[in-house]
């Protein structure tokens, strides 16, 4: 979201995001998967962030926020199946060994069946959530547009940043666990959408920060998707009859899971190190403080779409296996 775009109040953004969410949900309920499912999750997060900046704190607001969380949870497994299927197809095409291709076929069939079940279940639940009534529910919260102050928006972002730093510290402390990295991934999303909201509301200087966080979020997303691939592959081959009938093929998949598990730990450690040492954190601190030094900091922030490494001679490219 560029800094020179037209600005909107949080209340105006709530209306914009809610209309978009309703439009996308209708497509998903009608049977559209893939990108529409992903867009539905993103729209619900953006709307949730905008709602937190609207001066209304009551039971009705909390009910709406819970509904938005249920939207993401409802389509979560469907989205994971879509992503994993793409990774599986890529793996199968890359293999020249017939036994390996046959092994991937087992997993693909397993995921396709699960996706079919989950997509039907998700469409039924979305229909029951009745997102079409969201506009009416939101109008009861705050019918008049209210422009949150610069201070309020920056305070919200500062709170998101403090939670982000806590999640990062917890993830790198001791042994990095998938659960702690996942929590850091969620905190990264929330920080990005908080900064995005401030930028859309007229606070300049957000774009370099958003570029950095998009790169970080992409890396964390790829790490998450590959972990899902491992998990679903393990579920697919946890079948005694299949293990006895296709011993060689299943052995290939077990070796794959073991190799990717080790690589995932290394990938996570690299991502966390780069996040912790990113110079963009200093720019974010200046941006939140609103000091004149922000102009100088902006000119010094790298234009890279990936988080920067600490050593001066380190590569900015991150290769996730």
C-alpha positions in Angstrom: 0.0 0.0 0.0 1.8 3.1 -1.2 2.1 6.2 1.0 0.7 8.4 -1.7 -2.7 6.6 -1.9 -5.9 8.3 -0.7 -6.3 8.0 3.0 -9.3 6.7 4.9 -10.5 6.7 8.5 -10.6 3.3 10.3 -14.4 3.4 10.1 -14.3 3.9 6.4 -11.8 1.1 6.1 -14.1 -1.2 8.2 -16.9 -0.6 5.6 -14.5 -1.2 2.7 -13.0 -4.4 4.2 -16.4 -5.8 5.3 -17.8 -5.4 1.7 -14.8 -7.1 0.3 -15.0 -9.9 2.8 -18.7 -10.5 2.0 -18.0 -10.6 -1.8 -15.2 -13.1 -1.4 -17.1 -15.3 1.1 -19.9 -15.6 -1.5 -17.5 -16.9 -4.0 -16.1 -19.4 -1.6 -19.5 -20.6 -0.5 -20.4 -21.0 -4.2 -17.5 -23.4 -4.6 -14.5 -21.3 -5.6 -11.3 -22.5 -3.8 -7.6 -21.7 -4.2 -6.9 -17.9 -4.2 -10.4 -17.1 -3.0 -9.9 -19.1 0.2 -6.6 -17.3 0.8 -8.2 -13.9 0.1 -11.0 -14.6 2.5 -8.5 -15.2 5.3 -6.5 -12.1 4.5 -9.7 -10.0 4.3 -10.8 -11.2 7.7 -7.5 -10.2 9.3 -7.6 -6.8 7.7 -11.1 -6.2 8.9 -10.2 -7.4 12.3 -7.3 -5.0 12.5 -9.4 -2.0 11.3 -12.1 -2.8 13.9 -9.6 -2.6 16.7 -8.9 1.1 15.7 -12.6 2.1 15.8 -13.6 3.6 19.2 -16.2 1.0 20.1 -15.6 -1.6 22.9 -18.6 -3.7 23.7 -20.1 -7.2 23.5 -21.2 -6.6 20.0 -17.7 -5.8 18.8 -16.3 -8.8 20.6 -18.9 -11.1 18.9 -17.9 -9.7 15.5 -14.2 -10.3 16.2 -15.0 -13.9 17.3 -16.9 -14.4 14.1 -14.0 -13.2 12.0 -11.7 -15.7 13.8 -14.1 -18.5 13.1 -14.0 -17.6 9.4 -10.3 -18.2 9.3 -10.5 -21.4 11.3 -13.3 -22.7 9.1 -11.3 -22.5 5.9 -7.9 -23.2 7.4 -7.7 -26.9 6.6 -9.1 -26.3 3.1 -6.4 -23.7 2.4 -3.7 -26.0 3.7 -4.9 -28.8 1.4 -4.8 -26.4 -1.6 -1.2 -25.4 -0.8 0.0 -28.9 -0.1 -1.5 -30.2 -3.3 0.5 -27.7 -5.3 3.7 -28.8 -3.5 2.9 -32.5 -4.0 2.3 -32.0 -7.7 5.6 -30.3 -8.0 7.4 -33.1 -6.1 5.8 -35.7 -8.4 6.8 -33.9 -11.6 10.4 -33.5 -10.4 10.8 -37.3 -9.7 12.1 -39.7 -12.3 11.8 -42.7 -10.1 8.6 -44.7 -10.7 8.4 -45.9 -7.1 8.7 -42.4 -5.8 6.1 -41.1 -8.2 3.8 -43.9 -7.1 4.4 -42.9 -3.5 3.5 -39.3 -4.2 0.3 -40.5 -5.9 -0.8 -42.1 -2.6 -0.4 -38.9 -0.8 -2.0 -36.8 -3.5 -5.1 -39.1 -3.5 -5.2 -38.8 0.3 -5.1 -34.9 0.3 -7.6 -34.7 -2.6 -10.1 -36.7 -0.6 -9.5 -34.6 2.5 -9.8 -31.4 0.5 -13.1 -32.5 -0.9 -14.5 -33.2 2.6 -13.1 -30.0 4.1 -14.3 -27.7 1.3 -17.9 -29.0 1.7 -17.7 -28.7 5.4 -16.3 -25.2 5.2 -18.9 -24.0 2.7 -21.7 -25.2 5.0 -20.2 -23.5 8.0 -19.6 -20.2 6.2 -23.2 -20.2 5.0 -24.3 -20.6 8.7 -22.1 -17.7 9.8 -24.2 -15.4 7.6 -21.4 -13.0 6.7 -23.9 -11.1 4.5 -25.4 -9.6 7.7 -22.0 -8.2 8.7 -22.6 -4.7 7.3 -25.8 -4.3 9.4 -24.0 -5.6 12.5 -21.1 -3.2 12.0 -23.4 -0.2 11.4 -24.7 -0.7 15.0 -21.2 -0.4 16.3 -20.2 3.0 15.0 -22.5 4.5 12.3 -20.5 7.7 12.0 -17.0 7.8 10.5 -14.5 8.5 13.2 -10.9 9.4 12.4 -8.6 7.9 15.0 -5.8 10.1 16.0 -2.2 9.6 14.8 -1.3 8.8 18.4 -4.0 6.1 18.8 -3.0 4.4 15.5 0.7 4.5 16.5 0.0 3.2 20.0 -1.9 0.3 18.4 1.1 -0.5 16.2 3.5 -0.1 19.1 1.5 -2.7 21.0 1.7 -5.0 18.0 5.4 -4.5 17.7 6.0 -5.2 21.4 4.1 -8.5 21.0 6.1 -9.2 17.8 9.4 -8.8 19.7 8.2 -10.9 22.6 7.2 -13.7 20.1 10.6 -13.4 18.4 12.5 -13.6 21.7 10.4 -16.6 22.8 11.0 -18.3 19.4 14.8 -17.9 19.6 15.2 -18.7 23.3 16.6 -22.1 23.9 15.4 -24.7 21.4 13.3 -23.3 18.6 10.0 -25.2 18.5 7.5 -25.2 15.6 4.8 -23.9 18.0 6.9 -20.8 18.9 7.8 -20.1 15.3 4.2 -20.3 14.4 3.3 -17.8 17.1 5.9 -15.5 15.7 4.4 -16.0 12.2 1.0 -14.9 13.5 2.6 -11.9 15.3 4.3 -10.9 12.1 0.9 -10.9 10.3 -0.7 -8.7 13.0 2.2 -6.2 13.0 2.1 -5.9 9.2 -1.7 -5.3 9.1 -1.4 -2.8 12.0 1.2 -0.8 10.0 -0.9 -1.2 6.9 -3.9 0.3 8.7 -1.8 3.3 9.9 -0.5 3.9 6.4 -4.0 3.7 4.9 -5.1 6.2 7.5 -2.6 8.8 6.4 0.6 8.2 8.4 3.5 8.3 5.9 6.6 6.2 5.9 5.0 2.8 6.2 5.9 1.3 2.8 9.5 0.3 3.5 8.3 -1.4 6.7 5.6 -3.2 4.8 8.0 -4.4 2.2 10.2 -5.9 4.9 7.4 -7.6 6.7 5.9 -9.0 3.4 9.3 -10.6 2.7 9.5 -12.0 6.3 5.9 -13.2 6.1 6.5 -14.9 2.8 9.5 -16.8 4.2 7.5 -17.9 7.3 4.6 -18.9 5.1 6.9 -21.2 3.0 8.2 -22.7 6.2 4.7 -23.3 7.4 3.5 -24.8 4.1 6.4 -27.3 4.0 5.7 -28.3 7.6 2.1 -29.0 6.5 3.4 -31.1 3.6 5.4 -33.2 6.1 2.5 -33.6 8.5 0.0 -34.6 5.8 2.5 -36.9 4.2 2.9 -38.7 7.5 -0.8 -39.0 8.0 -1.2 -40.4 4.5 1.2 -43.2 5.0 0.1 -44.1 8.6 -1.8 -47.1 7.1 -0.6 -50.6 8.0 -2.2 -52.2 4.9 -0.5 -49.6 2.7 2.8 -50.0 4.4 2.8 -53.7 3.8 1.7 -53.5 0.2 4.0 -50.6 -0.9 7.0 -51.0 1.4 9.6 -49.5 -1.0 7.4 -46.5 -1.8 6.6 -45.8 1.8 10.3 -46.0 2.8 10.9 -43.3 0.2 8.4 -41.0 1.8 9.7 -41.7 5.4 13.2 -40.7 4.2 11.7 -37.5 2.7 9.9 -36.6 5.9 13.1 -37.1 8.0 15.2 -35.0 5.6 12.6 -32.2 5.5 12.2 -32.1 9.2 15.9 -31.5 9.7 15.9 -28.8 7.0 12.8 -27.1 8.5 14.6 -26.6 11.8 17.6 -24.9 10.0 15.3 -22.8 7.9 13.4 -21.5 11.0 16.7 -20.7 12.8 17.9 -18.7 9.8 14.6 -16.7 9.4 14.6 -15.9 13.1 18.2 -14.7 13.1 17.5 -12.4 10.1 14.4 -11.0 11.8 16.2 -10.3 15.0 19.0 -8.5 13.3 17.0 -6.7 10.7 17.9 -2.9 10.5 14.3 -2.2 9.6 13.5 -2.6 13.4 15.4 0.7 14.0 13.4 2.4 11.2 10.2 1.1 12.9 11.2 2.5 16.2 11.8 5.9 14.6 8.5 5.7 12.7 6.6 5.0 15.9 8.3 7.9 17.7 7.4 10.3 14.9 10.7 12.1 15.1 12.2 14.1 12.2 14.9 11.4 11.9 12.3 9.3 10.1 13.1 10.9 6.8 16.8 10.0 7.1 15.9 6.5 8.3 13.6 6.0 5.2 16.4 6.8 2.8 18.7 4.3 4.5 16.3 1.4 4.6 17.2 -1.2 1.9 14.8 -1.6 -0.9 15.1 -5.4 -0.6 11.9 -7.5 -0.4 13.7 -9.8 2.0 14.8 -9.1 5.6 18.4 -8.0 5.7 21.2 -10.0 7.3 23.4 -8.6 10.1 26.8 -9.2 8.7 27.8 -6.6 6.1 29.0 -9.2 3.8 26.0 -11.6 4.2 23.8 -12.3 1.3 20.2 -11.0 1.4 18.9 -14.1 -0.3 17.4 -16.8 1.9 17.1 -20.3 0.4 14.5 -22.4 2.1 14.8 -26.1 1.3 
